[in-house]
Amino acid sequence: MVILQEMRRRSSAIAWPLIGIVVTAYFVYHAWMGDRGLSAGREIAQQLFLAKQDLAAVEAERDALAHKVSGLDPAHVDRDLLDQQIRATLDLVAPNEIVILQSDKAP
């Protein structure tokens, strides 16, 4: 009987710290590996970095197209750009020009 009381007293003395350790471990795990944890934050930062790179590439392409379109403005037409567009669209070539065909595929 005395042994049983001693085991209950010691188990209650151990139980609360053990529960505290388990609860703390639970929160530490989810702070590190959870949906909004540190590892998820790193992954989101990597995705943001890649998205910013894609945005910069698309903006550069848009700026190049805007510059090209501005050359075709009816108020002030860039004759070289107009000639280039007409030749590309209608497949026209002057009799004294040499045409070199290129494949779009990379070797």
C-alpha positions as CSV (number, residue, x, y, z in Angstrom):
1,M,0.0,0.0,0.0
2,V,2.8,2.4,0.9
3,I,4.5,1.5,-2.4
4,L,1.4,2.3,-4.4
5,Q,1.0,5.7,-2.7
6,E,4.7,6.5,-3.4
7,M,4.2,5.6,-7.1
8,R,1.2,7.9,-7.3
9,R,3.1,10.7,-5.7
10,R,6.1,10.3,-8.0
11,S,3.9,9.9,-11.1
12,S,2.0,13.1,-10.4
13,A,5.3,14.9,-9.9
14,I,6.5,13.6,-13.3
15,A,3.3,13.9,-15.2
16,W,3.0,17.8,-15.3
17,P,6.5,18.4,-16.6
18,L,6.1,15.6,-19.1
19,I,2.8,17.1,-20.3
20,G,4.6,20.5,-20.6
21,I,7.4,19.0,-22.6
22,V,4.9,17.3,-25.0
23,V,2.9,20.5,-25.5
24,T,6.1,22.5,-26.1
25,A,7.3,19.9,-28.6
26,Y,4.0,20.0,-30.4
27,F,4.2,23.8,-30.8
28,V,7.9,23.7,-31.8
29,Y,7.2,21.1,-34.4
30,H,4.3,23.1,-36.0
31,A,6.3,26.3,-35.8
32,W,9.0,24.7,-37.8
33,M,7.2,22.3,-40.2
34,G,3.6,23.5,-40.2
35,D,1.7,25.2,-43.0
36,R,2.8,28.6,-41.9
37,G,6.1,27.5,-40.3
38,L,9.6,28.4,-41.0
39,S,10.2,25.8,-43.8
40,A,7.0,27.0,-45.5
41,G,8.2,30.5,-45.3
42,R,11.5,29.6,-47.0
43,E,9.5,27.9,-49.8
44,I,7.3,30.9,-50.2
45,A,10.3,33.2,-50.3
46,Q,11.8,31.0,-53.1
47,Q,8.6,31.1,-55.1
48,L,8.5,34.9,-54.7
49,F,12.0,35.2,-56.0
50,L,11.2,33.2,-59.1
51,A,8.0,35.1,-59.6
52,K,10.0,38.4,-59.5
53,Q,12.4,37.1,-62.1
54,D,9.5,36.1,-64.3
55,L,8.0,39.5,-63.9
56,A,11.2,41.2,-64.8
57,A,11.5,39.1,-68.0
58,V,7.9,39.8,-69.0
59,E,8.3,43.5,-68.3
60,A,11.4,43.7,-70.5
61,E,9.5,41.9,-73.3
62,R,6.6,44.3,-72.8
63,D,8.9,47.3,-73.0
64,A,10.5,46.0,-76.2
65,L,7.1,45.5,-77.8
66,A,5.9,48.9,-76.6
67,H,9.0,50.5,-78.2
68,K,8.3,48.6,-81.4
69,V,4.6,49.7,-81.4
70,S,5.6,53.3,-80.8
71,G,7.6,53.2,-84.0
72,L,4.4,52.4,-85.9
73,D,2.4,55.3,-84.5
74,P,0.6,57.1,-87.4
75,A,1.8,60.5,-86.1
76,H,5.5,59.6,-86.7
77,V,6.2,56.3,-88.5
78,D,9.6,54.7,-88.3
79,R,10.1,53.8,-92.0
80,D,12.6,51.1,-91.3
81,L,10.3,49.4,-88.8
82,L,7.3,49.7,-91.1
83,D,9.3,48.2,-94.0
84,Q,10.5,45.3,-91.8
85,Q,6.9,44.6,-90.7
86,I,5.5,44.7,-94.2
87,R,8.2,42.4,-95.5
88,A,7.7,39.9,-92.6
89,T,3.9,39.9,-92.9
90,L,3.6,39.7,-96.7
91,D,6.8,37.8,-97.3
92,L,8.1,40.4,-99.8
93,V,11.7,40.5,-101.0
94,A,13.3,42.9,-103.4
95,P,14.9,41.4,-106.5
96,N,18.4,42.4,-105.5
97,E,18.2,40.9,-101.9
98,I,19.5,37.6,-100.7
99,V,17.3,35.6,-98.4
100,I,18.8,33.3,-95.7
101,L,16.3,31.0,-94.1
102,Q,16.9,30.1,-90.5
103,S,15.2,27.3,-88.5
104,D,13.5,28.3,-85.3
105,K,14.8,25.1,-83.6
106,A,18.0,25.2,-81.7
107,P,20.7,22.7,-82.8
